[in-house]
């Protein structure tokens, strides 16, 4: 979300602030705004330092731009998920069960002289 603050808009906001607050109290409010901005910056810096301290060396390895929600692209996420290699079985003794297509199953049963499978609910 962009506010589109230009120099003219900032000048207008300052003029309105002078008229509403008055020139006598404006320096006090400007100082309070400066302290607020400074304290918010210190809090953000403290949070970043604490996160770095708690995560240790892993903190520097994180690609923060990749975690930016503005970089979210559902097409890229789906593409990456589809291109990932499927996990291979970890144990060589465990073999994946062999799957047979319906056509191959029907042909095998015909060769063996058995009736082809029939689904009563399908008709």
Order of alpha helices (4+ residues) and beta strands (2+ residues): alpha-alpha-alpha-alpha-alpha
